[in-house]
């Protein structure tokens, strides 16, 4: 999973960074933290949706 964090931008605003690439900038600290939380939850949901397929495929390979 990639590293996602909030950093201070040079102009006094905040930005959300994924790995080393800025995702969004020009936000207040609260906005940036909310966006960061959204990205983390979206990644978790994506992983969770892949889980049933992995379990189903594992069951057919064993049988």
Residue pairs with C-beta under 8 A, 6 or more apart in sequence:
1 43
2 18
2 19
3 18
3 19
4 16
4 17
4 18
4 23
4 36
4 39
4 40
5 16
5 17
5 36
6 14
6 15
6 16
6 17
6 29
6 32
6 33
6 36
7 14
7 15
7 16
7 17
8 14
8 15
9 15
9 25
9 26
11 26
13 25
13 26
13 27
13 28
14 25
14 27
14 28
14 29
14 31
14 32
15 22
15 23
15 24
15 25
15 26
15 27
15 32
16 22
16 23
16 24
16 25
16 27
16 32
16 35
16 36
16 39
17 23
18 39
23 35
23 39
24 32
24 35
27 35
